[in-house]
Amino acid sequence: MRYTATNYMGSTPATSYQSSRTVCLNLDLYFNYPRQIRHLIALHEEGHIALNTDSEIEADNYAFRKISGTFPGSHSWAILSVSRVLPFINKDQYIRLLNMYKNALIAETYERNGPLPYEASYIDKELQRARSLSEKEYAEMNTVDPATGDTSPIPPHVAPVGPFVQIARETWMKKKLGDPLTGYDLTILDKYPMPEDFEAYQVKRDDVLSTITDIAPSTTSPATTSSADMAVPAITTTVKSNFWWYAAAALVLILIISDK
């Protein structure tokens, strides 16, 4: 499995190609997210390939298992990665958010070795309700303002991108990286020529999924730290020894007693 960074990917921050076992990161969008969310996005796409599945829920669960407990607030960031990245234009995306909430609740309950909180039963009921909704019902439900009850017009449906666009992007990537091209690839390139400004380069998985740790401000130059990487305040722990204070206080106390 390899990671690449490319452009011409539209509004998706990342995608995966199971045929070439490649996770593609969108140069125009992916690196604008905080590093915690970038991890979840990349691991989600990796999940599609590692599990050989088209299921978004299975890929979400894979990403959650990989990141759970690996840094402070990992469960909250897992939820945030879904809520910030998805546009929620269909019920499946809403179900993904509920599923990630449930993952976080179960993981934190396991860490505390306690009972599931009451929110878990609510999420189960909401998952059942969401699955029973038709796409039309979901769209109508999301046009009602919960504060006023007013109904706004249903936004126009955006036509999905044609399947050959994804195929063309993968073929462009293979050509740019110097991968062997099949006769079918050449046919695609003939029909959909690679743009002159198309970019693609390979990146190391360890660079994309480097360990998330809290970095002290003194160890990082402001000129080299991106706003995304500073999204979570750095945390440092300073251990101070009070031995000499106690020793000085004891010495003073001995002198006072001896004077008496």
BATORMI-109297 format. One record per residue (C-alpha): residue in one letter; x, y, z. Coordinates in nm, 2 decimals. Example, Ala and Ser with C-alpha at 12.3 -4.5 7.8 and 13.67 -1.06 7.14 Angstrom:
residues 2
PT   res        x        y        z
PT     A     1.23    -0.45     0.78
PT     S     1.37    -0.11     0.71
end
This chain:
residues 260
PT   res        x        y        z
PT     M     0.00     0.00     0.00
PT     R     0.14     0.34    -0.09
PT     Y     0.04     0.70    -0.03
PT     T     0.05     0.97    -0.30
PT     A    -0.04     1.34    -0.31
PT     T    -0.22     1.47    -0.62
PT     N    -0.44     1.75    -0.74
PT     Y    -0.75     1.76    -0.96
PT     M    -0.95     1.57    -0.69
PT     G    -1.24     1.81    -0.66
PT     S    -1.39     1.85    -0.31
PT     T    -1.28     1.53    -0.16
PT     P    -0.97     1.55     0.07
PT     A    -0.86     1.20    -0.01
PT     T    -0.96     0.89    -0.20
PT     S    -0.83     0.53    -0.25
PT     Y    -0.78     0.30    -0.54
PT     Q    -0.80    -0.06    -0.45
PT     S    -0.67    -0.18    -0.79
PT     S    -0.34    -0.01    -0.74
PT     R    -0.35    -0.02    -0.36
PT     T    -0.30     0.36    -0.34
PT     V    -0.43     0.63    -0.10
PT     C    -0.44     0.96    -0.28
PT     L    -0.43     1.28    -0.08
PT     N    -0.58     1.60    -0.23
PT     L    -0.30     1.86    -0.25
PT     D    -0.57     2.14    -0.28
PT     L    -0.76     2.04     0.04
PT     Y    -0.62     1.76     0.25
PT     F    -0.34     1.96     0.41
PT     N    -0.57     2.24     0.52
PT     Y    -0.72     2.02     0.79
PT     P    -0.56     1.98     1.14
PT     R    -0.32     1.69     1.17
PT     Q    -0.56     1.49     1.39
PT     I    -0.83     1.50     1.12
PT     R    -0.57     1.43     0.85
PT     H    -0.48     1.11     1.03
PT     L    -0.85     0.99     1.04
PT     I    -0.90     1.08     0.67
PT     A    -0.59     0.89     0.56
PT     L    -0.66     0.59     0.78
PT     H    -1.02     0.58     0.65
PT     E    -0.90     0.55     0.29
PT     E    -0.63     0.29     0.40
PT     G    -0.92     0.09     0.56
PT     H    -1.09     0.06     0.22
PT     I    -0.78    -0.10     0.08
PT     A    -0.67    -0.31     0.39
PT     L    -1.02    -0.45     0.43
PT     N    -1.09    -0.47     0.06
PT     T    -1.43    -0.30     0.12
PT     D    -1.64    -0.03    -0.03
PT     S    -1.83     0.01     0.30
PT     E    -1.78     0.36     0.45
PT     I    -1.88     0.23     0.80
PT     E    -1.61    -0.05     0.79
PT     A    -1.35     0.20     0.68
PT     D    -1.45     0.44     0.96
PT     N    -1.43     0.16     1.21
PT     Y    -1.08     0.07     1.08
PT     A    -0.96     0.43     1.12
PT     F    -1.11     0.45     1.47
PT     R    -0.94     0.13     1.59
PT     K    -0.61     0.25     1.45
PT     I    -0.62     0.59     1.63
PT     S    -0.82     0.51     1.95
PT     G    -0.62     0.60     2.25
PT     T    -0.30     0.69     2.06
PT     F    -0.31     1.06     2.17
PT     P    -0.51     1.28     2.41
PT     G    -0.86     1.35     2.28
PT     S    -0.84     1.09     2.00
PT     H    -1.20     0.99     2.04
PT     S    -1.33     1.35     2.02
PT     W    -1.11     1.41     1.71
PT     A    -1.26     1.09     1.55
PT     I    -1.61     1.24     1.58
PT     L    -1.49     1.58     1.47
PT     S    -1.32     1.43     1.16
PT     V    -1.66     1.30     1.04
PT     S    -1.86     1.61     1.13
PT     R    -1.62     1.85     0.97
PT     V    -1.54     1.66     0.65
PT     L    -1.88     1.52     0.54
PT     P    -2.14     1.75     0.39
PT     F    -2.43     1.54     0.52
PT     I    -2.62     1.55     0.19
PT     N    -2.76     1.20     0.24
PT     K    -2.86     0.98     0.54
PT     D    -2.56     0.74     0.50
PT     Q    -2.33     1.03     0.60
PT     Y    -2.55     1.10     0.91
PT     I    -2.54     0.73     1.00
PT     R    -2.16     0.75     0.98
PT     L    -2.15     1.03     1.23
PT     L    -2.38     0.84     1.47
PT     N    -2.16     0.53     1.43
PT     M    -1.85     0.72     1.52
PT     Y    -2.02     0.86     1.83
PT     K    -2.10     0.51     1.93
PT     N    -1.74     0.39     1.87
PT     A    -1.62     0.67     2.10
PT     L    -1.87     0.59     2.38
PT     I    -1.78     0.22     2.38
PT     A    -1.41     0.29     2.38
PT     E    -1.42     0.54     2.66
PT     T    -1.65     0.30     2.86
PT     Y    -1.40     0.02     2.81
PT     E    -1.12     0.25     2.93
PT     R    -1.31     0.34     3.25
PT     N    -1.43    -0.02     3.30
PT     G    -1.78     0.11     3.37
PT     P    -2.13     0.08     3.23
PT     L    -2.24     0.23     2.90
PT     P    -2.37     0.58     2.95
PT     Y    -2.74     0.66     2.86
PT     E    -2.63     0.83     2.54
PT     A    -2.55     0.49     2.39
PT     S    -2.91     0.38     2.40
PT     Y    -3.02     0.71     2.25
PT     I    -2.77     0.66     1.96
PT     D    -2.89     0.31     1.90
PT     K    -3.25     0.44     1.87
PT     E    -3.14     0.72     1.64
PT     L    -2.94     0.48     1.43
PT     Q    -3.26     0.27     1.38
PT     R    -3.46     0.57     1.29
PT     A    -3.20     0.70     1.05
PT     R    -3.18     0.37     0.87
PT     S    -3.56     0.36     0.83
PT     L    -3.57     0.71     0.67
PT     S    -3.59     0.74     0.29
PT     E    -3.35     0.99     0.12
PT     K    -3.65     1.22     0.06
PT     E    -3.75     1.21     0.43
PT     Y    -3.39     1.28     0.53
PT     A    -3.37     1.58     0.29
PT     E    -3.70     1.72     0.42
PT     M    -3.60     1.67     0.79
PT     N    -3.29     1.88     0.72
PT     T    -3.47     2.17     0.57
PT     V    -3.66     2.25     0.90
PT     D    -3.51     2.51     1.12
PT     P    -3.52     2.36     1.48
PT     A    -3.54     2.70     1.64
PT     T    -3.83     2.85     1.44
PT     G    -3.98     2.55     1.27
PT     D    -3.96     2.73     0.93
PT     T    -3.91     2.52     0.62
PT     S    -3.65     2.62     0.37
PT     P    -3.63     2.50     0.01
PT     I    -3.46     2.17    -0.05
PT     P    -3.12     2.24    -0.19
PT     P    -3.07     2.13    -0.55
PT     H    -2.92     1.78    -0.59
PT     V    -2.57     1.79    -0.72
PT     A    -2.51     1.53    -0.99
PT     P    -2.25     1.27    -0.89
PT     V    -1.92     1.28    -1.08
PT     G    -1.91     1.03    -1.37
PT     P    -1.72     0.71    -1.30
PT     F    -1.46     0.77    -1.57
PT     V    -1.34     1.08    -1.38
PT     Q    -1.21     0.86    -1.10
PT     I    -1.06     0.61    -1.35
PT     A    -0.89     0.90    -1.54
PT     R    -0.74     1.04    -1.21
PT     E    -0.59     0.70    -1.12
PT     T    -0.45     0.66    -1.47
PT     W    -0.30     1.01    -1.46
PT     M    -0.14     0.93    -1.13
PT     K     0.01     0.61    -1.26
PT     K     0.15     0.79    -1.56
PT     K     0.29     1.07    -1.35
PT     L     0.46     0.82    -1.11
PT     G     0.60     0.61    -1.40
PT     D     0.39     0.30    -1.32
PT     P     0.34     0.04    -1.60
PT     L     0.04     0.13    -1.81
PT     T    -0.20    -0.13    -1.96
PT     G    -0.37    -0.11    -2.30
PT     Y    -0.68     0.00    -2.11
PT     D    -0.49     0.28    -1.94
PT     L    -0.37     0.41    -2.27
PT     T    -0.72     0.41    -2.40
PT     I    -0.83     0.62    -2.10
PT     L    -0.54     0.86    -2.16
PT     D    -0.64     0.89    -2.52
PT     K    -0.99     0.98    -2.42
PT     Y    -0.90     1.18    -2.12
PT     P    -0.56     1.34    -2.17
PT     M    -0.36     1.42    -1.85
PT     P    -0.37     1.80    -1.78
PT     E    -0.04     1.97    -1.81
PT     D    -0.05     2.10    -1.45
PT     F    -0.15     1.77    -1.30
PT     E     0.08     1.69    -1.00
PT     A     0.14     1.36    -0.83
PT     Y     0.42     1.24    -0.60
PT     Q     0.47     0.96    -0.36
PT     V     0.49     1.02     0.01
PT     K     0.59     0.79     0.29
PT     R     0.32     0.64     0.51
PT     D     0.52     0.72     0.82
PT     D     0.53     1.09     0.72
PT     V     0.15     1.10     0.66
PT     L     0.07     0.90     0.98
PT     S     0.35     1.03     1.21
PT     T     0.28     0.99     1.58
PT     I     0.07     1.27     1.72
PT     T     0.24     1.40     2.03
PT     D     0.22     1.73     2.22
PT     I     0.52     1.94     2.13
PT     A     0.66     2.21     2.36
PT     P     0.66     2.55     2.20
PT     S     1.04     2.59     2.27
PT     T     1.12     2.29     2.04
PT     T     0.93     2.41     1.74
PT     S     1.01     2.73     1.54
PT     P     0.70     2.94     1.47
PT     A     0.83     2.99     1.11
PT     T     0.80     2.61     1.05
PT     T     0.48     2.53     1.24
PT     S     0.16     2.54     1.04
PT     S    -0.17     2.66     1.18
PT     A    -0.31     2.31     1.13
PT     D    -0.04     2.16     1.35
PT     M    -0.10     2.42     1.62
PT     A    -0.48     2.35     1.62
PT     V    -0.44     2.17     1.96
PT     P    -0.24     2.37     2.21
PT     A     0.09     2.21     2.30
PT     I     0.10     2.06     2.65
PT     T     0.42     2.02     2.85
PT     T     0.46     1.87     3.20
PT     T     0.73     2.02     3.42
PT     V     0.84     1.82     3.72
PT     K     1.00     2.04     3.99
PT     S     1.19     1.90     4.28
PT     N     1.12     2.06     4.62
PT     F     1.40     1.88     4.80
PT     W     1.62     2.19     4.87
PT     W     1.33     2.39     4.99
PT     Y     1.25     2.12     5.25
PT     A     1.62     2.09     5.35
PT     A     1.65     2.47     5.40
PT     A     1.33     2.47     5.61
PT     A     1.45     2.18     5.83
PT     L     1.79     2.36     5.88
PT     V     1.61     2.68     6.00
PT     L     1.39     2.48     6.23
PT     I     1.70     2.30     6.38
PT     L     1.87     2.64     6.44
PT     I     1.56     2.78     6.61
PT     I     1.53     2.47     6.84
PT     S     1.90     2.48     6.93
PT     D     1.89     2.85     7.02
PT     K     1.61     2.77     7.27
end
